[in-house]
Amino acid sequence: MRRLFPDPAPTTPAEQYTHLRLGEHAYDDRPYVVSNFAVTVDGRATIEGRAGPIGSRTDMEVLHLLRTQVDAVLIGAGTMRAECYGRLVPDPRLRGHRERAESLAHDPLAVLVTRSLDLPWECGLFTDGGRVLIHAAGEDEIPDLPTSTRVVRHEGSVDLAAALRMLRQERGVRALLCEGGPHTHAQLIEQDLIDELFVTIAPKLAGGIGPGLLEGAAEQPRALESAWLLEDEGELFARYRLRR
């Protein structure tokens, strides 16, 4: 991997994506929120309904490293159904890094946002004993699960600002990683609830019709500040901060 900006030099994912100290920037009423997303050169965020085919092994390594930097990971229901998440930090070495180097809990809290409770309950995220918090707008009941799962009900639709406030004030979440999907990202951006974006630009063209980075968002240009740009075998890894 090469760092193209700033200070061009050889680097590694571990050097770039650890010790970020994101929690130090937490607000009183919400966590510091960063998002991670992979897109094709023509702007597609999914291929055949999934984000997985877009990025490379390096992109997956970056994702897992970012999960070592936060207290919680936010996942939209559509992304959960498409990707069927397992344990968020499956590598024991990285779980150890969270505890020793980052002073974080063994596993991040998984936070799901859903209009209903139509979720793939058989997936490892629910069955492997992790901590799961679901913010739901529906009244459906959840099945009995061998995991620590709590449901917070919202009227009408999930209030993301209220959900983040609860995470900060009741759960002590200082830094949160949003992994989408596109609709969740769009809502967070529209409500000015994202602070940084980690964007992987894959050297691929997808064609066809599919969601982009901010699916359904109102047209409202927002200025970004470039923090870094990395390259690995043609794949670009950018870090941006929202200008406020």
N, C-alpha and C positions, 0 to 999 in steps of 0.2 A: 504494500500500500504506500502511496505517495501523498504527502500534503502539498497541495497546489497553492493554497492560500489560508492563512498568512504564512510567512516564513517557509517557503518551499523546502522540503526535506523528506527523507524516508521516514515512515512511521508504521505503527501497527494499530489494529482495532483496539487492543487492550490499552495502549498508550492514550488513544484519543477518547475512548468511551468509558473510562473509569475515573474515579476521584473528581467527578464533576461538581459535587457539593450542591446539588440542586435544591435540597431541602433548606439550605441557608437563605433562600430567596422566598420562602413561604410567606403568604399574607396572613393577616389576622383572621380573615373570613373565608379563606379558601387555600388549597394547596397551590404550589407552583406547578403549573401544568405544561408538560412537553408532549409532543406527538411524534410518532414515528410512522413513516409511510413509504412505500415503494411504488413508483410509477414508471411506465414505459416512456420512451421519447415522445410518442404521440399523446401522452397524457392519460393513458388508461390506468385505472387503479386495480382492475381485476382482469383476469383472463379465464373465460368459461366460468365466471362467477366466483373465482377464488383469487386471493392476493398472492398465495404461495408460489405460483409459477412465474411470478415477475422477477423476484430477486434471486441472488446467487447464494452460495454457502457463506460468503463474506457478509452478505446482507443479513442472513440468519444469525451469524455470530454477533453482528452489531446489535440486532434485536435482543438477543439474550444478555449481552453486556449492559444494554440500557435498562433491562429489568433488574439488574443488580444495583441500580442507582436510585430507585424510587421505593416509596412505601406501598404504593398501590398501582394496579394496572387496570385501566378502563377499557371495556370491550362492548361494542354494540351487539345486539341480539343477532342481527343478520350475519355479522362476522363470526359469531360463536356458532351459528348453525352451519355456515359454510366451511369453517376451519376445524371445528370440533376440538377445541383446545384441550390439552392435557395439563400436567403440572407446569406452572409458569417458569420455574427454574429447575429443569430436570437434572442438570449437572451438579453433583454434590460439591465439586470444586468451586463452582460459582456461588452456590448457597453458602459455602464457607467464606467466600470473599465478601458476601453481603454482611456477614456477622463480624468478621475480623477487621476488614479494611474499611467498611462503610458504616459499621455500627447500626445495622438494620436487622429486622427480624429475619428468621431463616427463609421464609417465603413472603413475597409481596401479597397483600390483600387483593383478591380478584373482585372487581366491581363491574357488574353487568347492568346495562341499561336496556329496558325492553318495554314495549307497549303492552305485552301480555306475558304469560309465562310459558309460551310455546318455545321451549328450549330443548336441546339434545341432552337429556339428563344422563344418558349412558356415557358421555364423554369423560375423560380422565380428570378434567377440572373439578367435576362433582364427585367422582368416585375415589380419588386418590388422597382424600383427607385434607385438602387445602381449605383455606378460609375464603368464603365467597359471600359477597354482599350484593343483593339484587335490588335495584331500584325499578319498580314496575308500576304500570298504570292500570293493569287488569286486576280482576278479583279471583283469578284462577288459583287453585291450591297447588302447592308443590308436593311431589311424592316424598316418601321417607327416604332420606339419603344418608349414607355413611360419611358425612362430612359436616363441617360447621358452616351452615348456610342460613343467612338471615334475609328476609324480604322486607323492604321498606315500600309502602304503598304511596302512590301519588294520585291525585284526582285529575282526571282528564288526560294528562300526558305527564311524562317525567320532567320535573323542573330541574334542569341541570345545575343551575346556580345554587338551588337549595340542597341538591345532592352533594355538591362540592363543599358547601358550608358545613353540612353534617359531617363529612369526612374529616374536615379540618378540626372542628370543634369537639366532636364526640369520639372520633377515632384517632385523633392526633396525627393525621396524614399530612406530611409536609411537602412531599413531592409525588406527583402522579404522572404516569405515562399513559397517554391515550393511544390505543392501537386501532381505533376506528370501529366501524367502517366509514365510508365517505359521508353518509348522512350525519353520523355522530360528530365527525370533524366539522362539517358545515355548521351545525348548531353551535358548537363551542366557539368557532370563529365569529359567527354572527353575534354571539353574546359577549364577545371579547373576553373569553375565558381560557385562551391558550397563550402561553408566553413564549414558547420556542417550538420550532419545527425541525425535526431530523428527517430529511427527505433523501431517499435513494432513487437515483435516476438510472434505470436499467438500460443497457444498450440494445433495446428491442423495439420493434414496431408491432403493435397488436392489431390495429385495424378494427373493423366492426363497430358495434355500438355498445357502450358500457359506461359505468360511472367514472368520473374523474376524481381529483383530490378532494373537491368540495361539492359533492353532488347535492343539487337543490338549493345551494346558497344564493341569496340575493346578490346582485351585482353591486359590489361595494369595495373598490380598490383599497388595499391596505399595504403600507410600506413595510418592508422587511430590512433588517440589518444582517449582512453576511458575517457569520462568526468563523466559519471555515469551509473549505472545499477539499475533499480527498478523492483519490482515484485509485482503483484497483482493477486491472484487466478490462479497462473501458467503462467500468461501472463508476458512477459519481456518487459521492456521499456529502450532502450539504447540511450545514447547520445554520438556521436562521433565527433571529429574535424579532418579535413583533415590536415595531416602533410605536411608542405611545406618547 
